[in-house]
Amino acid sequence: MQPEPSLLKAMRRMTLSLSVMCLAFVAFAVTNIEEPSLQARLLPGHMRGVVPWKTFTADDIEMGITAPAHVNVLFQIPPKEKKVYRKVLFGNSGYNVRYWGYCFPEDYEKMQQMKRRGLPGRIFLSEKERSVRRQKEKNIRRTKFSLSRDYSEKKLNQAEYNRGRVRHQMEIFEGGTTCYLMTETPISIGIDKDGDGVNAYIEADQKSDPDIEDTDGDGLNDGIEIFSLGTSPVMRDSDGDGIVDGLEDYNRNGRVDMGETNPLQIDSDRDGLCDGLCRVDTHSKKVRGEDVNLNGKVDKGETDPTTEDSDRDGILDEQEYFNCMLKSGKSCNYEAFKVK
């Protein structure tokens, strides 16, 4: 597939402005010398060798792609998209991966002529990239000053030393925008059709439906399952305890709060009884558990799956169950829930 005319035009722009961009980033590069893997790419080509280019069209971004590491990546947001959030666009990878980029403004030629305005367009930085920079700045500020050793203009004028720092400026990307990206490790790029917070590439990787917010219909959108809870977006009951994930995370906030069972643990309180209703063993049709009607609530006759001793008498719920069995010879309200 041939790059779109707008991308070809943007590449010509990038060739002309790359040297200007490099100068803007050199201030950052010299303050992060101990981590050369990423900022080596910030130097001019004749100083660091040739770095390859990769171009992705709007169609590529719509389908979802992987941006390679240490490559100059040029891509375009699909024009029909009104806005795409940075975290979604880059697969929520910013907390673990250092990446930075730059997006061209629509009136690029006009901005180029306004030299006093500085570098045209806006810059975006991942959370980890910003964290590294902040820590570096803190280390600089914490440096102890000694009149006998540090009597220099650089040490005496910290404000001057901090000038020219690159700052994060973008969280929302508009349709039709052409952008540049550099990343230290491969990351996914894609749009989010269904608004569940998961881009097209990750939806394909997880086998979830990019057009349905809650693929498995368990009450939790795919983004919460993938990025917050770690549950499966295509399985209603990720841990197999009989209770759907959306009932375990009852308030749908992506956390296991007090009073909720863990959708990734079959026995949240570790009392020996599964949270919902489970087989006793692989050879028996008998089942037992705590939330026997699987409604996510503690009803009359049920034990509490969030505490190991529901009645607080010092005896674990599982032992209470067996004591009941030995005493009455019955299944203690579980007979009706045998697997048929």
C-alpha positions in Angstrom: 0.0 0.0 0.0 1.4 3.4 -1.0 1.6 6.1 1.6 -1.2 8.7 1.3 -0.3 12.1 -0.3 -0.7 13.8 3.1 1.9 11.4 4.6 4.3 11.9 1.7 4.0 15.6 2.2 4.5 15.2 6.0 7.6 13.2 5.4 9.0 16.0 3.3 8.2 18.4 6.1 9.8 16.2 8.6 13.0 16.0 6.6 13.2 19.8 6.6 12.3 20.2 10.2 14.1 17.2 11.8 17.2 19.2 12.4 15.2 21.8 14.2 13.5 19.1 16.3 16.8 17.5 17.2 18.1 20.9 18.5 15.0 21.2 20.6 15.6 17.7 22.1 19.3 18.0 22.6 18.6 19.8 25.9 16.9 16.7 27.1 19.5 14.4 25.7 22.4 16.0 27.6 20.5 15.6 30.8 20.0 11.9 30.4 23.4 10.6 29.3 23.2 7.6 31.5 20.3 6.2 29.4 21.5 6.3 25.8 19.2 3.7 24.2 16.4 6.2 23.6 18.0 9.7 23.5 20.8 8.6 21.0 18.0 8.9 18.4 17.6 12.5 19.3 21.0 13.4 17.8 21.5 14.4 14.2 22.0 11.5 11.8 25.6 12.3 11.0 26.4 12.0 14.7 24.6 8.7 15.4 24.3 6.8 12.1 21.2 6.3 10.0 17.9 5.5 11.8 15.3 3.8 9.6 11.9 5.3 8.9 8.5 3.5 9.0 5.3 5.1 7.6 1.8 4.0 8.6 -1.4 5.1 6.8 -4.7 6.0 8.4 -6.0 2.6 7.3 -3.1 0.9 9.2 -4.0 2.8 12.4 -7.6 2.0 12.0 -6.8 -1.7 11.8 -4.2 -1.6 14.5 -0.4 -1.9 14.1 2.8 -2.3 16.1 5.3 0.6 16.1 8.9 -0.9 16.1 11.5 0.3 18.6 14.2 2.8 17.8 12.7 3.6 14.4 11.4 7.0 13.1 7.7 6.3 12.8 5.4 8.6 10.9 1.6 7.9 11.1 -1.7 9.5 10.5 -4.9 9.5 12.7 -7.9 8.4 10.5 -9.6 11.5 9.4 -13.1 10.3 10.3 -12.1 10.1 14.0 -13.1 13.1 16.0 -10.6 12.5 18.8 -8.4 9.7 20.2 -6.9 9.8 23.6 -3.2 9.2 23.9 -3.4 6.4 26.4 -5.9 4.5 24.1 -4.0 5.2 20.9 -0.8 3.7 22.3 -2.3 0.8 24.1 -2.1 2.1 27.7 1.7 1.4 27.5 2.9 4.8 28.7 3.5 3.7 32.3 6.0 1.0 31.3 7.5 2.3 28.1 9.5 5.4 27.3 8.2 7.0 24.1 7.9 10.6 22.8 6.5 12.2 19.7 5.4 15.2 17.8 2.3 16.1 15.8 2.3 18.6 12.9 -0.3 21.5 13.1 -2.6 22.0 10.2 -1.1 25.4 9.4 2.4 24.0 9.3 3.8 26.5 6.7 2.5 29.4 8.7 3.9 28.2 11.9 7.3 27.6 10.3 7.4 31.3 9.3 6.7 32.4 12.9 10.2 31.6 14.2 9.6 33.4 17.5 6.9 30.8 18.4 9.4 28.0 18.5 8.9 24.5 17.2 5.6 24.2 15.3 3.1 21.6 16.6 2.8 19.9 19.9 4.9 17.2 21.7 3.7 14.2 23.6 5.6 12.1 26.2 4.7 8.8 27.8 4.2 8.7 31.6 7.5 6.9 32.1 9.4 9.4 29.9 8.0 12.2 32.0 8.9 10.4 35.2 12.5 9.9 34.1 12.8 13.6 33.3 11.2 14.7 36.6 13.6 12.5 38.5 16.5 13.9 36.6 15.4 17.4 37.4 15.0 16.5 41.1 18.5 15.1 41.2 19.8 18.3 39.7 18.0 20.4 42.3 19.2 18.2 45.1 22.9 18.7 44.1 24.7 20.3 47.0 26.4 23.5 46.2 30.0 24.1 47.4 31.5 27.6 46.8 35.0 26.1 46.6 34.1 23.4 44.1 31.1 24.7 42.2 31.8 28.3 41.6 30.6 28.4 38.0 27.9 30.2 36.0 26.1 26.9 35.3 25.9 26.0 39.1 25.0 29.5 40.1 22.2 29.9 37.6 19.9 26.8 37.8 17.1 28.7 36.1 19.2 29.1 33.0 20.1 25.4 33.2 16.4 24.4 33.1 15.6 26.4 30.0 14.6 24.5 26.9 13.3 21.5 28.6 10.8 19.4 26.5 7.3 19.3 28.0 4.3 17.1 27.5 1.6 19.0 25.5 -0.8 16.4 24.0 -3.4 14.1 25.4 -6.0 14.2 22.6 -5.3 13.5 18.9 -7.6 14.8 16.3 -8.6 13.0 13.1 -6.4 13.7 10.1 -3.4 14.7 12.2 0.0 13.5 11.1 2.5 12.6 13.9 6.0 11.4 14.5 6.9 8.8 17.1 10.0 7.3 18.7 9.7 4.4 21.2 12.3 2.4 23.2 10.2 -0.9 22.9 7.5 -1.9 20.4 4.1 -0.6 21.2 0.6 -1.0 19.7 -1.1 1.9 17.9 -4.8 1.9 17.0 -8.1 3.6 17.4 -11.0 2.6 19.7 -14.2 2.1 17.7 -16.5 1.0 20.6 -15.2 3.4 23.3 -14.1 0.7 25.7 -10.6 2.1 26.1 -8.9 -0.6 24.1 -7.3 0.1 20.7 -7.9 -2.1 17.6 -4.5 -3.9 17.9 -5.1 -5.0 21.5 -8.7 -6.0 20.7 -7.4 -8.3 18.0 -4.7 -9.7 20.3 -7.2 -10.4 23.0 -9.8 -11.8 20.5 -12.4 -9.3 21.8 -14.9 -7.6 19.5 -13.7 -4.1 18.4 -17.3 -3.0 17.8 -18.7 -4.2 21.2 -17.8 -2.4 24.4 -18.4 -5.5 26.6 -17.6 -8.5 24.4 -18.5 -11.3 26.8 -21.5 -9.5 28.3 -20.4 -9.9 31.9 -21.1 -6.3 32.8 -17.5 -5.0 32.6 -16.3 -3.3 29.5 -13.2 -4.7 27.8 -10.9 -1.9 28.9 -11.6 -2.5 32.6 -11.1 -6.3 32.1 -7.8 -6.0 30.2 -6.1 -3.1 31.9 -7.5 -2.9 35.4 -8.7 -6.3 36.6 -6.7 -8.6 34.3 -9.8 -10.7 33.6 -10.7 -12.2 30.3 -12.8 -9.9 28.0 -14.1 -13.0 26.2 -15.0 -15.2 29.3 -17.9 -14.2 31.6 -16.4 -16.1 34.5 -12.7 -15.7 34.4 -11.9 -17.7 37.5 -14.5 -20.4 37.0 -16.2 -20.0 40.4 -19.7 -19.7 38.9 -20.0 -16.0 39.4 -19.7 -13.7 36.4 -16.9 -11.1 36.6 -19.3 -8.2 36.6 -21.0 -9.5 39.8 -17.7 -10.0 41.5 -16.6 -6.4 40.7 -20.0 -5.3 41.8 -19.4 -1.5 41.4 -17.6 -2.0 38.0 -14.7 0.2 39.0 -11.9 -2.3 38.0 -10.8 -2.9 41.6 -11.5 -5.5 44.3 -13.0 -3.4 47.0 -14.1 -4.4 50.5 -17.2 -6.6 50.3 -16.3 -7.8 46.8 -14.9 -11.2 45.7 -11.9 -11.4 43.4 -12.8 -12.4 39.8 -9.4 -14.0 39.5 -9.6 -16.2 42.6 -12.0 -19.1 42.9 -11.9 -18.8 46.7 -11.4 -15.1 47.6 -11.4 -15.6 51.4 -9.5 -18.9 51.3 -11.9 -20.7 53.6 -12.0 -23.8 51.4 -15.3 -23.0 49.7 -15.4 -21.4 46.3 -17.0 -18.0 46.0 -19.9 -19.3 43.9 -20.7 -22.9 43.3 -18.1 -25.4 42.1 -17.6 -29.2 41.7 -16.3 -31.0 44.7 -13.9 -32.9 42.5 -13.6 -34.0 38.9 -15.2 -37.3 39.4 -18.3 -36.2 41.3 -21.4 -34.3 40.3 -21.7 -32.8 43.7 -21.0 -29.1 44.1 -20.6 -26.8 47.0 -19.8 -23.1 47.5 -20.9 -20.0 49.3 -23.0 -17.9 46.9 -25.1 -20.8 45.8 -27.6 -18.9 43.8 -24.7 -17.0 42.0 -26.3 -13.5 42.4 -23.3 -11.8 43.9 -25.0 -11.3 47.3 -25.0 -13.0 50.6 -28.6 -14.3 51.0 -30.2 -16.2 53.8 -28.7 -19.6 54.2 -25.5 -18.6 52.5 -22.0 -18.0 53.9 -20.1 -14.8 53.0 -17.4 -15.4 50.3 -15.5 -12.4 51.4 -14.7 -13.6 54.9 -13.5 -17.0 56.0 -15.6 -17.1 59.1 -19.1 -15.7 58.3 -20.6 -16.1 61.8 -17.3 -15.2 63.6 -17.5 -18.2 65.8 -13.8 -19.2 65.2 -14.7 -22.0 62.9 -14.0 -21.6 59.1 -17.0 -21.8 56.8 -15.8 -25.0 55.1 -15.5 -26.7 58.5 -19.0 -25.5 59.4 -20.2 -27.0 56.1 -18.7 -30.4 56.9 -19.9 -30.3 60.5 -23.4 -29.7 59.2 -23.0 -32.7 56.8 -21.8 -35.0 59.6 -24.6 -33.9 61.9 -27.5 -34.0 59.6 -26.4 -36.4 56.9 -27.8 -33.9 54.4 -26.1 -31.5 52.1 -26.9 -28.4 54.1 -28.9 -26.5 51.5 -26.6 -27.6 48.6 -28.5 -30.6 47.4 -30.6 -28.6 45.0 -27.5 -27.3 43.2 -26.0 -30.6 42.1 -24.7 -30.5 38.6 -27.0 -32.6 36.4 
